[in-house]
Amino acid sequence: MINERAKAQGSGVVYQAEVAGGRLRPDGIKLEWVISAPRSEKPGDGEGKEDGDILPFFCGDITPRSLRVQTDPPSNTEHPARVQDLAYVKILVSSPAFERKVKQLISVLGHQPISREDSRAIWDLDTSLPSPDLVHRPQLVLEVANESQREELTFLEDVGGESGIYEIAFFVENLEAGYPETARTPYGRIRFVPLQ
């Protein structure tokens, strides 16, 4: 579906055919899945090159997902700050790459951004959680790195490309559990957003 959309839209996004994967758990249960990752078909790239800087890969479970992602007992999914859901994923992008990345994400996500400015685009993301609460729906934010913010420019230099995941935020019920509002890691920032 993504490849068909991308071809019609001319975004250059191409996902490879699914590749089988799996592993044997220590208890002897076999897990199986298929994975598809993006390839880019940009002019001059010949066979194309990996474009994994921001485009997601997809993993489809063949065996029941509950065998791979164990949510039982409930303590497996409990967090000291009572994280409730993903708030947003923020991707920084260089200014020259912004329009191309917007076009690619439209092809992958299958819909236009809910908000669009010259240097920022926001999409609502689907969630597997049963909650119909649209106030706290997770979002994907694509934003041009601010040239007056050295931290953002350094981040793009450090990831060695034109874009990368800069910040991931989670909705939490309890910030008093010893978690700061923002934490830095070698891979980007984590933000904890109190539920209102």
trRosetta pair geometry for C-beta under 8 A, 3 or more apart (Angstrom, degrees):
i j d omega theta_ij theta_ji phi_ij phi_ji
1 4 5.8 -55 -150 35 30 111
1 5 6.4 28 154 -15 65 106
1 110 7.4 -1 140 -91 118 123
2 5 5.8 -57 -150 39 32 109
2 6 6.0 30 155 -20 68 111
2 13 6.5 -76 157 120 104 123
2 15 5.3 63 77 -7 128 129
2 107 6.1 84 -167 149 79 86
2 108 5.7 20 -138 -118 124 50
2 110 7.6 -92 -97 -63 71 91
3 6 5.7 -55 -141 39 29 112
3 7 6.3 32 158 -22 64 105
3 13 7.5 -134 -103 109 50 81
3 14 5.8 47 -118 -135 98 61
3 15 5.7 -113 -56 35 97 86
4 7 5.9 -53 -148 33 28 110
4 8 6.5 23 156 -13 63 108
5 8 5.9 -64 -152 40 30 108
5 9 5.9 10 158 -5 69 117
5 11 8.0 4 121 17 81 127
5 107 4.9 160 112 -149 106 72
5 110 6.4 -123 -84 -106 168 69
6 9 5.9 -65 -138 49 27 101
6 10 7.8 -158 169 17 55 6
6 11 4.7 -90 -145 53 80 104
6 12 6.9 -93 177 53 112 21
6 13 4.0 -121 -121 62 146 90
6 14 6.7 -154 97 -70 150 49
6 104 7.8 23 -121 -134 110 58
6 107 4.0 66 -87 -165 79 143
6 108 7.8 36 -69 -56 111 58
7 10 7.6 28 -178 -69 27 41
9 103 6.7 178 145 -172 118 94
9 106 6.7 -160 -170 101 164 113
9 107 5.4 -152 55 -84 141 100
10 103 7.7 -43 90 176 71 135
11 100 7.9 131 -157 -166 75 64
11 103 4.4 -174 -117 141 98 97
11 104 5.0 152 173 -90 120 49
11 106 7.0 -170 -82 64 146 92
11 107 4.2 -135 39 -30 156 140
12 40 5.9 27 143 -163 107 75
12 41 5.0 -151 -160 67 76 74
12 42 5.6 46 -166 -78 146 61
12 100 7.8 -11 35 -164 132 103
12 104 7.0 -48 65 -92 88 96
13 38 6.1 -51 -158 -146 89 119
13 40 7.1 -38 -108 -110 45 61
13 41 7.8 -99 -15 22 3 89
13 51 7.5 -118 -117 74 71 146
13 55 6.8 167 -131 -121 115 151
13 104 5.1 125 -60 -144 117 83
13 107 4.7 167 34 97 138 144
13 108 6.2 -125 -171 -57 166 87
14 38 6.9 120 75 -161 44 68
14 39 4.9 -36 82 71 97 89
14 40 7.2 155 30 -106 88 13
14 41 5.2 62 -9 -21 126 112
14 48 6.6 -59 52 -135 132 161
15 36 4.9 45 171 157 115 117
15 37 7.0 171 -148 92 77 20
15 38 5.4 -52 -95 -98 68 57
15 39 7.2 143 -113 17 18 75
15 58 7.5 10 -150 16 143 116
16 19 7.3 9 116 -30 119 102
16 36 5.9 -173 71 -155 68 75
16 37 5.8 5 30 60 114 68
16 38 7.6 172 -4 -122 81 10
16 39 5.6 82 -51 -18 93 114
17 36 7.0 -102 151 -114 14 101
18 34 3.8 24 176 167 125 123
18 35 6.6 136 -153 62 72 27
18 36 4.9 -58 -89 -62 65 95
18 60 7.0 -40 -128 33 138 120
19 34 6.6 150 67 -159 32 72
19 35 5.4 -30 59 62 88 83
19 36 7.4 144 8 -84 74 47
20 32 7.1 -25 -165 -164 95 96
20 33 7.7 147 -157 87 51 41
20 34 5.7 -39 -96 -101 48 78
21 32 7.4 149 87 -157 48 51
21 33 5.2 -22 69 70 95 86
21 34 6.9 147 18 -107 82 25
21 35 5.5 29 -5 -7 131 111
21 59 7.9 -55 51 -136 134 100
22 30 6.4 23 171 177 129 86
22 31 5.3 177 -153 95 79 62
22 32 4.1 -21 -92 -103 128 56
22 33 6.3 155 -78 19 68 66
22 62 7.9 -47 -82 42 114 120
22 63 7.9 88 -125 1 111 120
23 30 7.8 -175 96 -151 31 56
23 31 5.4 1 55 54 70 107
24 28 6.8 -18 -177 -141 101 30
24 29 7.5 156 -159 79 58 35
24 30 5.5 -30 -104 -101 72 68
24 31 7.6 -174 -88 18 23 76
25 28 6.8 -35 75 36 81 21
25 29 4.6 4 38 58 123 85
25 30 7.6 -142 9 -74 81 20
25 31 6.4 83 -38 -21 96 107
25 67 7.6 -124 -31 172 143 96
29 67 6.0 -134 143 -159 138 123
30 63 7.0 171 104 -60 70 153
31 63 5.4 -127 -138 50 50 139
31 67 5.7 -173 -100 118 95 115
31 68 5.2 107 -147 -81 137 95
32 61 7.7 104 89 -167 57 58
32 62 4.1 -42 104 61 103 123
32 63 5.0 107 37 -16 79 99
33 59 5.4 11 167 -175 139 92
33 60 6.2 158 -164 80 82 45
33 61 5.1 -46 -103 -107 96 44
33 62 5.8 -164 -93 3 32 84
33 63 7.6 -75 -57 29 68 80
33 68 7.2 36 -50 -71 127 160
34 59 7.5 163 82 -153 42 49
34 60 5.0 -10 57 58 91 99
34 62 6.6 83 -17 -45 87 105
35 57 5.9 15 -174 162 100 120
35 58 6.9 161 -152 84 53 50
35 59 5.2 -15 -100 -100 83 73
35 60 7.8 -174 -77 20 36 69
36 57 6.6 176 87 -164 45 76
36 58 5.0 -2 54 54 93 99
36 60 8.0 29 -1 -5 98 106
37 50 7.5 -12 139 -136 122 97
37 52 6.6 -15 -175 -91 114 111
37 57 4.2 -25 -100 -111 77 108
37 58 8.0 -167 -74 23 40 63
38 50 7.5 102 92 -159 71 60
38 51 5.3 -66 118 67 115 93
38 52 6.5 160 58 -83 96 62
38 55 4.2 -7 12 111 159 139
38 56 7.8 92 -19 67 116 34
38 57 7.1 -129 -4 -87 75 63
38 108 7.6 -43 -82 -95 134 123
39 48 4.6 65 158 138 111 135
39 49 7.2 166 -161 86 80 17
39 50 6.4 -62 -115 -101 65 42
39 51 6.5 102 -169 11 21 93
40 45 6.6 57 103 38 93 179
40 48 5.6 171 78 -164 48 92
40 49 5.8 -19 54 64 102 66
40 50 7.3 47 8 136 94 12
40 51 3.4 94 -43 -43 114 130
41 45 6.8 -160 -149 62 33 127
41 48 4.8 -45 -88 -98 61 114
42 45 4.7 83 63 -18 80 127
42 48 7.5 117 20 -126 63 67
42 49 7.7 -35 29 31 105 95
45 48 5.2 57 118 -111 124 30
45 49 5.2 -116 -162 -6 123 94
51 55 5.7 42 112 18 94 130
51 104 7.7 -121 143 -147 142 151
52 55 6.4 -95 -120 58 36 84
52 57 7.3 -1 -127 -47 106 100
53 159 7.2 101 -147 150 104 124
53 161 4.8 -139 -112 121 143 162
53 162 7.1 90 116 55 170 68
53 163 5.1 112 130 76 126 84
53 164 5.8 -82 -176 -82 94 65
54 91 5.1 60 -130 -142 131 145
54 93 7.6 -32 -39 -81 156 105
54 101 6.6 35 58 -149 148 117
54 104 8.0 107 81 99 109 133
54 105 7.7 -45 123 -74 120 106
54 142 7.9 75 178 -109 156 105
54 163 4.9 -39 -33 121 128 125
54 164 6.8 -146 -70 -104 89 23
54 165 6.8 143 -116 -52 78 75
55 104 6.3 -85 -80 154 115 124
55 105 7.7 -150 -100 -86 78 66
55 108 5.9 -172 -142 -75 95 154
56 108 6.9 132 34 176 90 141
61 64 6.8 13 145 164 135 11
61 65 4.5 -172 6 -78 167 73
61 68 6.2 -148 -111 14 122 137
63 67 5.3 -45 130 49 116 143
63 68 7.2 123 83 -33 102 101
64 67 5.1 100 76 -8 84 100
65 68 5.9 -66 -158 44 46 102
65 69 5.6 -15 165 33 86 106
66 69 6.8 -69 -116 69 28 69
66 70 6.8 69 179 -106 62 51
66 71 6.9 -79 -131 24 83 91
66 72 7.4 16 -165 12 112 108
67 70 7.5 -2 -161 -72 17 84
70 76 5.7 -108 110 -155 84 169
71 74 7.3 14 161 -109 76 45
71 76 5.7 -161 -139 80 30 123
71 77 5.2 12 -142 -36 85 129
72 76 6.9 -9 36 17 9 132
73 76 6.1 133 69 -14 56 94
74 77 6.3 -69 -168 43 54 96
74 78 6.4 59 140 -38 80 107
75 78 5.3 -52 -139 23 44 119
78 82 7.5 -27 -160 -107 78 59
79 82 6.2 180 74 -76 84 12
79 83 4.0 21 47 14 153 99
79 172 7.6 -93 99 -120 128 100
80 174 7.7 -103 141 88 58 119
80 177 4.3 165 140 168 94 138
80 178 7.0 -19 128 43 139 103
80 179 7.4 147 90 -33 105 114
81 172 4.4 -21 140 -153 109 136
81 173 7.4 158 153 52 61 61
81 174 5.2 -157 -160 78 53 78
81 175 6.3 33 -150 -99 115 35
81 177 4.3 -153 -86 47 64 133
81 178 7.9 -124 -71 52 97 63
81 179 4.7 -35 -69 14 141 142
81 192 6.1 -42 146 -148 159 145
82 172 5.9 112 77 -165 67 73
82 173 3.8 -40 99 43 130 108
82 174 4.8 76 23 14 112 103
82 177 7.4 148 0 -29 77 146
83 170 4.7 -18 -143 158 113 135
83 171 7.0 112 -160 78 61 52
83 172 5.2 -41 -95 -96 54 82
83 192 7.6 -98 -97 -129 92 99
84 136 7.3 -20 109 163 126 152
84 170 7.6 148 44 170 57 87
84 171 4.6 -50 58 98 104 104
84 172 6.7 170 1 -103 85 25
84 173 6.2 92 -43 -36 113 92
84 195 6.2 36 15 -62 148 132
85 127 7.0 -5 -154 -136 120 155
85 129 6.5 -81 -109 -1 114 163
85 131 7.6 -93 -70 45 143 143
85 136 5.9 105 60 144 141 116
85 138 6.3 -134 151 -56 104 101
85 170 7.1 171 88 -156 33 72
85 171 5.0 12 54 38 79 116
86 89 7.2 -10 179 -41 125 87
86 125 7.6 -31 95 71 129 141
86 127 7.5 -175 42 -105 105 117
86 138 4.1 28 95 -108 99 137
86 168 7.4 -59 -144 -173 98 95
86 169 7.5 99 -172 83 60 56
86 170 6.1 -56 -113 -107 40 69
86 171 7.6 29 88 6 8 86
87 136 7.5 -69 -112 -163 70 81
87 138 6.3 153 167 -118 6 73
87 139 7.4 -23 150 29 53 86
87 169 3.9 -56 65 110 119 101
87 170 5.7 178 -5 -116 95 9
87 171 4.9 129 -69 -45 97 77
87 191 7.4 -76 58 91 137 101
87 193 4.7 72 -81 30 164 139
88 138 6.3 168 -84 -164 41 69
88 139 4.4 -18 -109 66 97 86
88 140 7.0 169 -159 -85 78 20
88 141 5.4 31 175 -9 129 111
88 167 7.8 27 98 105 95 95
88 168 7.6 -164 95 -147 51 43
88 169 5.0 20 47 45 78 111
89 125 8.0 57 17 -39 106 151
89 138 7.6 40 -9 173 84 110
89 139 7.7 -155 30 98 61 50
89 140 5.4 -13 62 -116 97 68
89 141 7.0 -176 87 28 46 74
89 165 6.1 -45 -176 -139 104 109
89 167 7.6 166 -158 91 40 55
89 168 5.4 -8 -111 -109 72 78
89 169 7.9 -155 -72 23 33 71
90 141 4.5 -18 -111 71 72 114
90 143 6.4 -16 -167 16 96 118
90 165 7.4 110 77 -161 48 62
90 166 5.2 -59 105 65 95 97
90 167 4.1 9 48 57 119 95
90 168 7.5 -151 21 -70 75 34
90 169 7.4 52 -15 -11 105 103
91 101 7.6 -151 121 167 135 142
91 140 7.2 10 -2 -177 110 88
91 141 6.8 175 24 90 67 57
91 142 5.0 -17 68 -109 108 66
91 143 7.1 149 79 24 55 67
91 163 5.8 27 169 -179 107 108
91 164 6.8 -174 -150 96 77 22
91 165 5.6 -48 -98 -98 76 51
91 166 6.4 132 -135 5 21 89
92 143 6.1 -38 -108 77 57 82
92 144 7.6 53 -161 -175 68 15
92 145 4.6 59 -176 -74 115 88
92 152 5.7 -171 -133 -161 151 97
92 155 6.0 78 51 96 153 129
92 156 6.0 -112 117 -67 120 98
92 163 6.5 -176 94 -143 50 63
92 164 6.3 -9 56 58 86 70
92 166 4.2 66 -13 -43 106 137
93 97 5.2 -123 178 88 105 106
93 98 5.3 133 106 -91 127 65
93 101 5.1 -121 -124 22 155 162
93 142 6.0 14 -6 -174 130 92
93 143 7.0 154 24 77 85 31
93 144 5.9 -58 76 -99 80 50
93 145 7.0 -160 66 -19 29 82
93 156 8.0 104 -144 -107 14 123
93 162 6.3 28 -158 144 73 80
93 163 4.0 -6 -105 -99 79 106
94 97 4.8 72 62 16 88 106
94 98 7.4 -126 92 -40 44 76
94 144 7.2 16 165 -144 16 81
94 145 6.5 -19 -96 20 44 112
94 156 6.1 117 -65 -162 87 150
94 162 4.4 -79 17 -155 116 82
94 163 6.9 -110 5 -59 72 70
95 98 5.8 -27 -153 -17 36 117
95 119 7.2 -39 -114 -119 85 104
95 144 4.9 51 -89 -150 67 129
95 145 7.7 -97 -38 46 74 76
96 162 7.3 -82 73 -145 91 130
97 100 5.5 -70 -163 50 59 111
97 101 5.4 56 144 -26 90 110
97 162 4.0 108 -29 154 158 134
97 163 6.0 -130 109 -39 143 108
98 101 6.0 -66 -148 38 25 107
98 102 6.4 27 157 -21 65 105
98 119 6.5 -81 -124 -132 160 55
98 142 7.3 138 -146 144 78 111
98 144 5.2 -33 -79 -75 132 102
99 102 5.6 -50 -148 32 33 114
99 103 6.5 33 154 -18 64 105
100 103 5.7 -56 -153 36 32 112
100 104 6.4 33 150 -20 65 106
101 104 5.5 -50 -145 36 35 114
101 105 6.3 32 157 -17 66 106
101 142 6.0 -177 121 -161 119 141
101 162 7.9 -157 -53 116 125 110
101 163 5.8 113 -100 -61 149 160
102 105 6.0 -60 -149 39 28 107
102 106 6.5 33 152 -23 64 104
102 113 7.1 -55 -151 -28 102 126
102 116 7.6 78 -147 -131 139 113
102 121 5.1 109 -116 -8 108 162
102 142 6.4 -180 -84 90 72 153
103 106 5.7 -50 -150 30 31 114
103 107 6.8 32 152 -17 62 103
104 107 5.8 -57 -159 34 33 112
104 108 6.4 24 151 -14 68 108
105 108 5.6 -54 -141 41 37 108
105 109 5.6 19 166 -5 73 113
105 113 8.0 46 103 -65 122 94
105 121 7.5 153 70 102 141 135
105 123 6.8 -149 150 -20 122 145
105 140 7.1 -165 -164 122 137 141
105 142 6.4 -150 -9 -44 161 146
106 109 6.4 -61 -130 49 22 96
106 110 7.8 157 173 -26 50 5
106 111 7.2 -111 -148 90 70 21
106 112 6.1 10 -125 -99 112 47
106 113 7.6 -75 -83 -29 92 74
107 110 7.8 18 174 -70 23 44
109 123 5.5 -29 -175 -172 171 160
109 125 7.8 -94 -132 -108 119 69
109 140 7.4 -145 -83 38 143 149
111 123 7.1 132 83 -142 94 111
112 116 7.6 -58 170 -40 98 133
113 116 4.7 121 75 -66 129 94
113 121 4.1 -119 -80 -174 162 96
113 122 5.6 103 -169 60 108 40
113 123 5.1 -92 -117 -68 65 73
113 142 8.0 -104 -94 32 135 109
114 122 5.7 -55 57 99 88 90
114 123 6.3 126 -1 -124 86 34
114 124 5.5 58 -29 -19 138 93
114 139 8.0 -88 35 -128 127 112
115 120 7.4 -16 118 119 102 98
115 121 7.0 168 91 -151 63 42
115 122 4.3 15 51 43 103 110
116 120 7.6 179 -148 96 34 59
116 121 5.0 9 -112 -112 75 85
116 122 7.8 -143 -66 26 49 66
117 120 4.6 20 50 52 108 88
117 121 7.4 -156 32 -68 60 53
119 143 6.5 49 141 -160 82 64
119 144 3.8 -76 -161 24 101 121
120 141 7.0 -18 -161 -169 96 90
120 142 7.0 157 -152 86 46 59
120 143 4.7 5 -108 -109 86 82
120 144 7.2 -100 -59 12 61 78
121 141 7.7 160 84 -154 47 45
121 142 4.7 -3 57 57 92 106
121 143 8.0 -164 28 -70 54 52
122 139 5.5 -4 -170 -179 100 127
122 140 7.1 157 -155 80 50 52
122 141 5.3 -10 -104 -104 84 71
122 142 7.7 -162 -74 24 39 68
123 139 6.5 155 79 -159 45 72
123 140 4.6 -4 56 54 99 102
124 137 5.1 9 -151 128 107 134
124 138 7.6 111 -163 81 59 48
124 139 5.9 -49 -104 -103 43 77
125 137 7.1 172 53 161 62 89
125 138 4.5 -40 56 94 117 96
125 139 6.2 179 -2 -106 93 20
125 140 5.6 99 -58 -25 111 94
127 131 7.7 -15 94 54 136 88
127 137 7.0 -151 -10 -145 122 72
127 138 6.0 113 -69 17 115 112
131 136 7.7 -15 121 70 140 112
133 136 5.0 10 124 37 116 99
133 137 7.3 -172 106 -53 64 69
134 137 5.1 -10 -151 -32 52 120
136 171 5.7 10 -158 -63 122 165
136 195 7.0 -10 -98 -126 139 96
142 163 8.0 -13 -145 -144 97 133
145 149 7.2 -129 179 67 77 105
145 152 4.1 170 -154 145 93 112
145 153 5.7 130 150 -78 134 55
145 155 7.2 -170 -116 61 128 104
145 156 5.3 -79 -47 -31 159 134
146 149 4.0 59 81 10 110 112
146 152 5.2 86 41 44 77 155
146 153 8.0 -96 78 -40 51 85
147 153 6.6 61 -129 -68 47 124
149 152 4.2 53 98 10 114 111
149 153 6.8 156 90 -10 63 85
150 153 5.8 -61 -148 42 36 108
150 154 5.9 38 155 -22 71 109
151 154 5.8 -56 -145 38 26 112
151 155 6.5 34 153 -27 61 103
152 155 5.6 -47 -151 27 32 116
152 156 6.9 30 153 -14 63 100
152 166 7.1 8 -129 -138 81 148
153 156 5.9 -53 -155 35 35 108
153 157 6.5 35 148 -17 66 105
154 157 5.5 -55 -149 39 36 113
154 158 6.0 36 153 -23 69 108
155 158 5.7 -57 -147 36 29 111
155 159 6.5 18 159 -12 66 105
155 164 6.8 -144 151 69 97 123
155 166 5.6 61 152 -120 158 99
155 188 7.3 68 -146 -109 126 73
156 159 6.2 -57 -143 39 30 102
156 161 7.3 -105 -166 76 72 52
156 162 7.2 11 -161 -146 112 25
156 163 7.5 -20 -124 -91 97 24
156 164 6.8 173 -110 20 55 109
157 160 7.5 28 169 -73 35 41
159 163 7.8 -65 101 107 143 24
159 164 3.7 -91 -153 -48 175 157
161 164 6.3 120 61 -50 110 99
164 188 7.5 -156 134 -79 105 120
165 168 6.8 20 168 -52 117 95
165 187 7.9 12 84 154 100 95
165 188 5.8 -57 113 -66 78 166
166 188 5.3 173 -170 -142 25 112
166 189 6.6 7 151 24 68 96
167 188 5.9 -156 -75 166 37 108
167 189 4.3 -16 -108 69 88 101
167 190 7.3 171 -156 -85 69 20
167 191 5.9 27 -180 -9 115 111
168 188 6.9 82 -4 109 86 129
168 189 7.6 178 27 92 57 56
168 190 5.8 -19 69 -114 86 68
168 191 7.4 -176 92 27 38 75
169 190 7.4 143 -94 -171 42 50
169 191 4.0 -24 -106 72 93 102
169 192 7.2 -177 -156 -78 73 17
169 193 5.2 48 171 -21 117 115
170 190 7.5 -3 3 -173 103 94
170 191 7.5 169 23 88 60 56
170 192 5.8 -22 66 -115 88 63
170 193 6.8 -179 85 25 34 83
171 193 5.4 -45 -99 78 54 97
171 194 7.7 34 -157 163 65 10
171 195 5.2 66 -180 -74 107 87
172 175 6.0 110 98 -68 130 69
172 179 7.2 -136 -132 74 174 143
172 192 4.7 0 0 -172 137 104
172 193 6.8 139 17 63 79 42
172 194 6.2 -51 72 -100 81 46
172 195 6.9 -142 80 -18 30 86
173 194 7.7 72 -135 -149 17 69
173 195 5.6 -15 -93 20 60 123
174 177 4.9 74 119 -28 108 107
175 179 6.1 -106 -150 72 61 90
175 181 6.8 6 -145 -79 137 72
175 192 6.0 146 -108 117 94 127
175 194 5.6 -62 -27 -77 121 103
179 183 7.4 -72 -166 -38 83 125
179 192 5.3 70 128 -15 126 163
180 183 5.6 128 60 -65 107 82
180 192 7.4 142 96 27 40 117
181 191 6.4 3 158 -153 69 77
181 192 5.8 -126 -139 58 41 83
181 193 7.9 66 -155 -83 87 42
182 189 5.9 -14 -166 -173 98 118
182 190 7.2 153 -156 82 49 51
182 191 5.1 -15 -101 -103 75 78
182 192 7.7 -148 -66 19 35 71
183 189 6.9 152 79 -159 45 67
183 190 4.7 -10 59 59 97 100
183 191 7.9 -174 22 -77 65 35
184 188 7.9 -131 -149 131 61 24
184 189 5.5 -37 -103 -103 61 77
184 190 7.9 -166 -80 21 17 73
185 188 6.2 1 60 57 96 48
185 189 7.2 166 19 -98 77 25
185 190 6.4 54 -15 -15 114 103
